[in-house]
Amino acid sequence: MAPMPVIDRGFGGSHIEYVNRWFNEIVAPYRPRAIVFYAGENDIDAGKSVARVVADFDAFMARKTQALGRTPVYFISLKPSKLRFAQFTLQSQVNGAIRVRAGTRSDLHYIDVVSPMLENGNPKDIFEPDGLHMTAAGYRIWTRAVRAALDPNTEADERRCRHANHH
């Protein structure tokens, strides 16, 4: 994400409730200018209901507001993967609920990585052999989507730069 300064607080196997439990240690002290949030897939995989996952995210937003005020949160949609494609409907329900919330809160932004990761309704061939973790091609899709959300002028700037370089 260079040149943006990034503090990676991600941890494997995370659930939203764990992020909430450790919020005061892993989020609040850094006083971030923005939070890019990615969690929820493991929750669904562990059998938690859509309502529970969304409620846990609501609790995250409440903690964020209490500790960090209007700091914007960028929610990366739960991604479709080959391994967990049977959970796609539940993932889509979580994504839909967060997208609705983003429409009513100026401090919450929804980043859709689902659309660019699908081809003819199925996950593109952008996964490691485990069918869950993405290859570099998958992360390029994410990087484009996250950059465009964090800096809406990025793509226009890139086009302008490319155009300028041709002259």
BAVO-580427 format. One record per atom (N, C-alpha, C): residue in three letters; x, y, z. Coordinates in steps of 0.05 Angstrom, whole numbers, padded with zeros to 5 digits, always signed. Example, Ala and Ser with C-alpha at 12.3 -4.5 7.8 and 13.67 -1.06 7.14 Angstrom:
BEGIN
ALA+00264-00114+00156
ALA+00246-00090+00156
ALA+00264-00066+00156
SER+00257-00045+00142
SER+00273-00021+00143
SER+00258+00001+00157
This chain:
BEGIN
MET+00016-00024+00000
MET+00000+00000+00000
MET+00017+00025+00000
ALA+00043+00022-00003
ALA+00061+00046-00004
ALA+00050+00065-00026
PRO+00052+00091-00021
PRO+00067+00104+00001
PRO+00050+00108+00026
MET+00026+00096+00028
MET+00010+00099+00053
MET+00023+00084+00075
PRO+00026+00096+00099
PRO+00037+00082+00122
PRO+00016+00062+00132
VAL+00024+00038+00136
VAL+00006+00017+00145
VAL+00016+00003+00170
ILE-00001-00001+00189
ILE+00006-00018+00212
ILE-00011-00043+00210
ASP+00002-00066+00205
ASP-00012-00091+00201
ASP-00019-00103+00229
ARG-00044-00104+00235
ARG-00053-00116+00260
ARG-00068-00142+00255
GLY-00066-00152+00231
GLY-00080-00177+00224
GLY-00068-00201+00239
PHE-00086-00220+00245
PHE-00076-00245+00257
PHE-00093-00268+00247
GLY-00080-00291+00242
GLY-00093-00314+00230
GLY-00115-00325+00247
GLY-00136-00335+00234
GLY-00158-00347+00249
GLY-00176-00328+00264
SER-00173-00302+00258
SER-00188-00282+00274
SER-00218-00283+00270
HIS-00232-00277+00291
HIS-00261-00272+00291
HIS-00265-00244+00299
ILE-00287-00232+00292
ILE-00292-00204+00299
ILE-00292-00201+00329
GLU-00303-00221+00344
GLU-00303-00219+00373
GLU-00275-00217+00385
TYR-00255-00229+00371
TYR-00228-00228+00381
TYR-00217-00199+00377
VAL-00223-00188+00353
VAL-00215-00160+00348
VAL-00227-00142+00370
ASN-00252-00147+00376
ASN-00265-00131+00397
ASN-00251-00134+00424
ARG-00245-00160+00431
ARG-00233-00166+00457
ARG-00206-00152+00460
TRP-00191-00150+00438
TRP-00164-00139+00439
TRP-00162-00111+00428
PHE-00186-00098+00423
PHE-00187-00072+00411
PHE-00168-00051+00425
ASN-00169-00051+00451
ASN-00153-00031+00466
ASN-00123-00035+00463
GLU-00115-00060+00456
GLU-00087-00066+00452
GLU-00078-00064+00423
ILE-00095-00073+00404
ILE-00086-00075+00376
ILE-00096-00052+00358
VAL-00115-00036+00367
VAL-00125-00015+00350
VAL-00122+00012+00362
ALA-00135+00016+00385
ALA-00137+00043+00397
ALA-00110+00058+00401
PRO-00090+00044+00412
PRO-00065+00059+00419
PRO-00052+00072+00395
TYR-00057+00063+00371
TYR-00043+00073+00347
TYR-00056+00098+00336
ARG-00080+00105+00346
ARG-00094+00129+00337
ARG-00094+00130+00306
PRO-00103+00109+00292
PRO-00101+00109+00263
PRO-00118+00131+00250
ARG-00109+00140+00226
ARG-00125+00159+00211
ARG-00148+00145+00197
ALA-00145+00119+00193
ALA-00166+00102+00181
ALA-00161+00074+00189
ILE-00183+00058+00189
ILE-00181+00029+00196
ILE-00191+00014+00172
VAL-00175-00004+00162
VAL-00184-00023+00141
VAL-00190-00049+00156
PHE-00215-00057+00155
PHE-00225-00079+00171
PHE-00231-00104+00154
TYR-00218-00126+00161
TYR-00225-00151+00147
TYR-00227-00173+00167
ALA-00251-00182+00172
ALA-00257-00205+00189
ALA-00286-00213+00185
GLY-00292-00238+00192
GLY-00320-00247+00190
GLY-00322-00274+00176
GLU-00304-00280+00159
GLU-00305-00306+00145
GLU-00301-00329+00164
ASN-00281-00327+00182
ASN-00276-00348+00201
ASN-00300-00352+00219
ASP-00314-00330+00225
ASP-00338-00331+00243
ASP-00359-00348+00230
ILE-00365-00343+00204
ILE-00385-00359+00189
ILE-00376-00388+00188
ASP-00350-00392+00182
ASP-00340-00419+00179
ASP-00342-00434+00206
ALA-00341-00420+00228
ALA-00343-00433+00254
ALA-00372-00438+00262
GLY-00391-00430+00245
GLY-00419-00435+00250
GLY-00435-00412+00264
LYS-00422-00389+00266
LYS-00437-00366+00278
LYS-00458-00357+00258
SER-00480-00347+00268
SER-00502-00337+00251
SER-00494-00311+00239
VAL-00507-00304+00216
VAL-00504-00278+00204
VAL-00510-00256+00224
ALA-00531-00259+00239
ALA-00539-00239+00259
ALA-00517-00235+00280
ARG-00505-00256+00288
ARG-00483-00255+00308
ARG-00459-00240+00297
VAL-00452-00247+00272
VAL-00428-00234+00259
VAL-00433-00204+00256
VAL-00457-00197+00247
VAL-00464-00169+00244
VAL-00465-00154+00271
ALA-00476-00168+00291
ALA-00476-00155+00318
ALA-00448-00151+00328
ASP-00430-00170+00323
ASP-00402-00167+00332
ASP-00389-00143+00317
PHE-00396-00140+00292
PHE-00385-00117+00277
PHE-00397-00091+00288
ASP-00423-00091+00295
ASP-00435-00067+00307
ASP-00421-00060+00333
ALA-00413-00081+00349
ALA-00399-00076+00374
ALA-00371-00064+00368
PHE-00358-00074+00346
PHE-00333-00062+00338
PHE-00336-00032+00332
MET-00357-00025+00317
MET-00361+00003+00310
MET-00366+00020+00334
ALA-00381+00008+00354
ALA-00386+00023+00379
ALA-00360+00028+00394
ARG-00342+00008+00395
ARG-00316+00011+00408
ARG-00299+00032+00394
LYS-00300+00030+00367
LYS-00284+00049+00351
LYS-00294+00077+00356
THR-00320+00082+00356
THR-00331+00108+00360
THR-00324+00119+00388
GLN-00326+00102+00408
GLN-00319+00110+00435
GLN-00290+00118+00438
ALA-00272+00102+00425
ALA-00243+00107+00429
ALA-00232+00126+00408
LEU-00243+00126+00384
LEU-00230+00141+00362
LEU-00249+00159+00347
GLY-00273+00163+00358
GLY-00291+00182+00346
GLY-00298+00177+00317
ARG-00294+00196+00300
ARG-00303+00195+00272
ARG-00283+00181+00254
THR-00262+00169+00264
THR-00242+00155+00248
THR-00257+00136+00228
PRO-00251+00138+00202
PRO-00265+00122+00183
PRO-00257+00093+00184
VAL-00276+00075+00180
VAL-00272+00046+00178
VAL-00279+00038+00149
TYR-00260+00023+00137
TYR-00264+00012+00110
TYR-00267-00018+00113
PHE-00292-00028+00109
PHE-00298-00056+00113
PHE-00293-00071+00086
ILE-00274-00089+00086
ILE-00270-00105+00062
ILE-00290-00128+00063
SER-00306-00131+00042
SER-00326-00152+00042
SER-00314-00179+00046
LEU-00331-00197+00058
LEU-00322-00225+00061
LEU-00319-00235+00032
LYS-00297-00249+00028
LYS-00290-00257+00000
LYS-00300-00285-00007
PRO-00307-00288-00032
PRO-00314-00315-00041
PRO-00288-00331-00045
SER-00287-00355-00035
SER-00264-00372-00039
SER-00273-00400-00049
LYS-00255-00414-00061
LYS-00262-00441-00071
LYS-00268-00459-00047
LEU-00252-00458-00026
LEU-00256-00476-00003
LEU-00282-00472+00010
ARG-00291-00447+00013
ARG-00315-00440+00029
ARG-00338-00430+00011
PHE-00338-00438-00014
PHE-00359-00427-00031
PHE-00387-00436-00023
ALA-00390-00457-00008
ALA-00416-00466+00003
ALA-00427-00445+00022
GLN-00409-00428+00033
GLN-00417-00407+00053
GLN-00423-00380+00039
PHE-00422-00380+00013
PHE-00424-00354-00002
PHE-00450-00340+00004
THR-00472-00354+00006
THR-00498-00342+00012
THR-00497-00328+00039
LEU-00486-00341+00059
LEU-00484-00329+00086
LEU-00465-00305+00086
GLN-00443-00308+00072
GLN-00424-00286+00069
GLN-00437-00262+00056
SER-00453-00267+00036
SER-00467-00246+00022
SER-00487-00232+00040
GLN-00499-00247+00058
GLN-00518-00234+00077
GLN-00503-00216+00096
VAL-00480-00224+00106
VAL-00464-00207+00123
VAL-00456-00182+00107
ASN-00445-00186+00083
ASN-00437-00164+00066
ASN-00460-00144+00061
GLY-00483-00155+00056
GLY-00506-00138+00051
GLY-00513-00121+00075
ALA-00512-00133+00098
ALA-00519-00118+00123
ALA-00499-00096+00128
ILE-00473-00101+00123
ILE-00452-00081+00127
ILE-00455-00059+00106
ARG-00461-00067+00082
ARG-00465-00047+00061
ARG-00487-00027+00068
VAL-00509-00038+00079
VAL-00532-00021+00087
VAL-00522-00002+00109
ARG-00507-00012+00128
ARG-00497+00006+00150
ARG-00479+00028+00138
ALA-00463+00020+00119
ALA-00445+00040+00107
ALA-00461+00062+00093
GLY-00485+00056+00084
GLY-00501+00076+00071
GLY-00514+00096+00091
THR-00512+00089+00117
THR-00525+00106+00137
THR-00504+00119+00156
ARG-00478+00112+00153
ARG-00457+00123+00170
ARG-00435+00135+00153
SER-00428+00160+00159
SER-00407+00173+00144
SER-00380+00162+00151
ASP-00377+00147+00174
ASP-00351+00137+00182
ASP-00347+00108+00175
LEU-00365+00097+00158
LEU-00363+00069+00150
LEU-00365+00067+00119
HIS-00345+00053+00108
HIS-00344+00050+00079
HIS-00342+00020+00072
TYR-00357+00012+00052
TYR-00357-00016+00044
TYR-00340-00020+00019
ILE-00321-00038+00020
ILE-00304-00044-00003
ILE-00312-00071-00014
ASP-00322-00071-00038
ASP-00331-00095-00051
ASP-00307-00109-00065
VAL-00299-00132-00054
VAL-00279-00148-00068
VAL-00292-00172-00081
VAL-00318-00176-00075
VAL-00332-00200-00086
VAL-00333-00198-00116
SER-00344-00176-00127
SER-00349-00174-00156
SER-00323-00180-00172
PRO-00301-00166-00166
PRO-00277-00171-00182
PRO-00264-00198-00178
MET-00272-00213-00157
MET-00261-00240-00151
MET-00277-00262-00164
LEU-00300-00255-00176
LEU-00317-00275-00188
LEU-00316-00274-00218
GLU-00320-00297-00231
GLU-00322-00299-00260
GLU-00344-00319-00265
ASN-00364-00310-00279
ASN-00387-00327-00285
ASN-00399-00340-00259
GLY-00399-00324-00238
GLY-00411-00333-00213
GLY-00394-00351-00196
ASN-00370-00356-00204
ASN-00351-00373-00188
ASN-00325-00359-00183
PRO-00312-00367-00161
PRO-00286-00354-00155
PRO-00266-00357-00177
LYS-00252-00336-00184
LYS-00231-00337-00204
LYS-00209-00355-00194
ASP-00191-00362-00212
ASP-00168-00380-00205
ASP-00146-00363-00193
ILE-00151-00353-00169
ILE-00132-00335-00156
ILE-00126-00345-00127
PHE-00127-00371-00124
PHE-00123-00383-00097
PHE-00100-00402-00097
GLU-00088-00404-00074
GLU-00067-00424-00069
GLU-00081-00451-00069
PRO-00065-00473-00069
PRO-00077-00500-00071
PRO-00097-00505-00048
ASP-00096-00491-00025
ASP-00115-00496-00004
ASP-00143-00485-00010
GLY-00145-00470-00032
GLY-00171-00459-00040
GLY-00181-00437-00023
LEU-00165-00428-00003
LEU-00174-00407+00015
LEU-00157-00382+00013
HIS-00131-00386+00014
HIS-00112-00363+00014
HIS-00106-00355-00015
MET-00104-00329-00019
MET-00101-00318-00046
MET-00073-00318-00056
THR-00070-00320-00082
THR-00044-00316-00095
THR-00039-00286-00099
ALA-00016-00279-00110
ALA-00009-00251-00115
ALA-00031-00238-00133
ALA-00042-00253-00151
ALA-00063-00242-00169
ALA-00087-00234-00153
GLY-00094-00250-00133
GLY-00117-00243-00115
GLY-00111-00218-00100
TYR-00087-00216-00089
TYR-00080-00192-00073
TYR-00079-00167-00091
ARG-00072-00170-00116
ARG-00073-00147-00134
ARG-00101-00136-00137
ILE-00120-00154-00138
ILE-00149-00145-00140
ILE-00156-00130-00114
TRP-00148-00140-00091
TRP-00153-00127-00066
TRP-00140-00100-00064
THR-00114-00099-00072
THR-00099-00074-00070
THR-00113-00052-00087
ARG-00122-00059-00111
ARG-00135-00040-00128
ARG-00161-00030-00114
ALA-00176-00048-00103
ALA-00202-00041-00090
ALA-00198-00024-00065
VAL-00178-00031-00049
VAL-00173-00016-00024
VAL-00162+00011-00030
ARG-00143+00012-00049
ARG-00132+00038-00057
ARG-00153+00057-00067
ALA-00171+00046-00084
ALA-00192+00063-00096
ALA-00210+00074-00074
ALA-00215+00058-00053
ALA-00232+00067-00031
ALA-00218+00087-00014
LEU-00193+00083-00007
LEU-00178+00101+00011
LEU-00172+00127-00003
ASP-00166+00126-00029
ASP-00160+00150-00044
ASP-00175+00149-00070
PRO-00200+00159-00070
PRO-00217+00158-00094
PRO-00204+00170-00119
ASN-00183+00187-00115
ASN-00170+00199-00138
ASN-00148+00182-00150
THR-00142+00159-00137
THR-00119+00143-00146
THR-00121+00135-00175
GLU-00144+00124-00184
GLU-00145+00114-00211
GLU-00143+00137-00231
ALA-00156+00160-00225
ALA-00154+00183-00242
ALA-00125+00193-00244
ASP-00111+00193-00221
ASP-00083+00201-00220
ASP-00066+00182-00237
GLU-00071+00156-00234
GLU-00055+00136-00250
GLU-00059+00141-00280
ARG-00085+00145-00288
ARG-00090+00150-00316
ARG-00076+00176-00326
ARG-00077+00197-00309
ARG-00064+00222-00316
ARG-00034+00218-00319
CYS-00022+00203-00300
CYS+00007+00198-00301
CYS+00014+00182-00326
ARG-00001+00161-00332
ARG+00005+00145-00355
ARG+00002+00162-00381
HIS-00019+00178-00381
HIS-00023+00196-00404
HIS+00000+00216-00407
ALA+00009+00227-00385
ALA+00031+00246-00385
ALA+00057+00233-00395
ASN+00061+00208-00387
ASN+00085+00194-00394
ASN+00086+00187-00424
HIS+00064+00187-00437
HIS+00063+00181-00466
HIS+00070+00205-00483
HIS+00073+00229-00471
HIS+00078+00253-00486
HIS+00105+00265-00479
